[in-house]
Amino acid sequence: MKFKSTTLLLGILLTGLCSCVNDLDRKPFIEETSASVYENPDSYIQILAKVYAGLSMSGQQGPAGKPDISGIDEGFSTYIRQYWKAQELPTDEAVIGWNDQTIKDYHNLSWTSTDVFVTAMYNRIYYQITLCNEFIRETSPEKLVSRGINNPEIPRYRAEARFLRALSYWHAVDMFGDVPFVTEDDAPGSFLPNQIRRADLFDYVEAELLAIEPEMAAPRSNPYGRADQAAVWTLLGKLYLNAEVYTGQPKYTEALTYAAKVITSGYSLDPDYEAVFLADNHTSPEIIFPVTFDGTHSKTFGGMTFLVHAAVGGSMKPADYGVNGGWAGIRTTKALVELFPQTGDARAMFHTDGQSLEIGDIASFNDGYAITKFKNITRSGVSGSDKTGDFVDNDFPMFRLADVYLMYAEAVLRGGSGGNMATALEYINAVRQRAYGNSAGNVTAIDLDFVLAERARELYWEGHRRTDLVRFGKLTSQEYLWPWKGGVSAGRGVADRFTIFPIPNADLVANPNLVKNHPDY
C-alpha cells in the first residue's frame, strides 16, 4: 500500500524560516495554527505526509489554485519537475521543445542569476527545508512532553523529516554549492540566514544522516513511500561518491561501504526493467526511495504527470501510454541513442517512427528520438486510476538498487577500499543480464568511461545525469560534446561556472549576508 503524499489543508506556520519571504517567494497557506494542529496526536502522521508531499505536489489543493511558491506557473513549480529539468536538460539525455520563458537556457548551458527556472528550483529546495524545519522543531522531545504526547512513532517521524531535509540540503550542495543555511534551532522570521560553505554543508548533511541512521525503520519495514535505513545509506553513498567535487577530498571507501550496506539490505533487482517505471511501480522490489504520485488523490501537472505526458507526441498514440493526450515536449539526443547497441539491450526505449535522430530544430518534437520509458499503465496492461487520463499513478524512482550496483563499481574503480573488481563485475553484469535477458551483454572488464556510459543506459531520465557528468568532468568541457550543448548544433565546451547554478539575484539583493556562489555569475 502506498504512503500517499496527499496535499493536506493544514496550515503549518512557516513564515520567514530560511531567508526573506519576499525574496524566496514562499507563500504557505495558513488554515490552522501550528499550536492547534500539533495538540492532536493524530495530526503528526498527516503533517509528515505534507512534508513528503513537498517533493511531489505544487500547493495546498492540487493541481492548481494555492501554490507553495510564486513567480512561476504552478504546474511548472513542483520539486520533481524542477529537479528533473535541472538534472536532465543541461545534458546529453534530454531536450525540450517548448519556449517557456528561459527553459532553453538549460540545454544551452547559458543560464544567469535571474533565470526563472533556476530560481524555482532554489525556491522549491528551500520551501521543502522550511517544511522540514517546522516539523522537526515541533516534534522535539521537550515540546512533545509539554503537550502530553507520548506516541512512540513520532521520534521516527522526526527522523524521516530530518532525512528529507538532508536530501534537500544535498540537492543544495550538489546544485548550488555555498548557500543559505538554517535549521530548526533558528527562530522563524527573526534573522537573515548566513551562508554556509559547500564543504561545511557536506559535513552537516553527513552528520545528520549518521545521527538519524539508528532511528530510521529497518530496510523494507516502513510503509512504501517512506524512507528507511537503506534510503539513508543510499544518500550517504551518493554524498561520498561526489565528495571530491563538493569538498576536494575523495571518500570512495565510504561510498563503497554504504553501497555495500544497501546491496545486502533486502532490496532486489526487478526482473522486468520496464516495470520499474510503470503505473504500479510501487510493487517493484527495486525502488529504495520513491516520490509517490497518485492520479486520483494527488493531482499535479508536475512530477510524473509531466514526465509521461511531455514525452508523448508526433506519431505516438497517447492511449499506449495511459494518458489522454501528448504534450509533445521532451526527447533525447543522438548522444544517448548511440550509447546503446543496435539490438539486444531492452533499455533502449526509443520511439523512432516519424522522429529523426538528428536535431535540426529543438522546437520541433520530431527532431530527436522520443523516449517511451514511462507509461501510465500497469504490468497487466491496465491504465492508471484517473480514468480521464489527465493524471498518472507512476512513482518517481529517486533511489533504486541498480543505481547502487553502479555506484559500487565506480567506487571500486576510483580506488575505494573494502570492495573488489570481481564483485563490481558481478553487479554490472546483473544489471546487464536483466537488460539483455541473458548473458549476451556480459562484460569481463570495465573502466570509468564504461561506468559513465552504463549509468546513462540504465538511469537515463531519472535525474542523475548532470551530477554524473560533473563528477566525471564532462558537463562543461570540450572533451565530451552532444547536440546543442552550449547552444550550437554540434555542441561546444562552456565555462566551468555552469557546473553549479547561481544563487538567484533576488536572494542576493534581499539578504546582505549572501555573496555569489561563483564569481563569474
Secondary structure, DSSP 8 states (H G I E B T S, - for coil): -B------------TTSSS-HHHHTB----SS-HHHHHTSTTHHHHHHHHHHHTTT-SBSSSSSSSBSB-SS-GGG--HHHHHHHHHHTTSTT-EE----TTTHHHHHT---TT-HHHHHHHHHHHHHHHHHHHHHHHT-HHHHHHHT---TTHHHHHHHHHHHHHHHHHHHHHHTSSEE---TTS-TTSS---EE-HHHHHHHHHHHHHHHGGGS--TT-S-BTS--HHHHHHHHHHHHHTHHHHHS---HHHHHHHHHHHHTTT----S-TGGGGSTTGGG-SSEEEEE--BTTTB--SSHHHHHHHTT--TT--GGGGTSS-----EE--HHHHTTS-SSS-TT--EE-TT-BSS-S-TT-TTBS-EE----SB-TTS-B-S-TTSSS----EEEEEHHHHHHHHHHHHHTT-SS--HHHHHHHHHHHHHHHHSSGGG--S---HHHHHHHHHHHHTTSS-HHHHHHHTT-SS-SSS--TTGGGSTT-----GGGGS----HHHHHH-TT---SSTT-
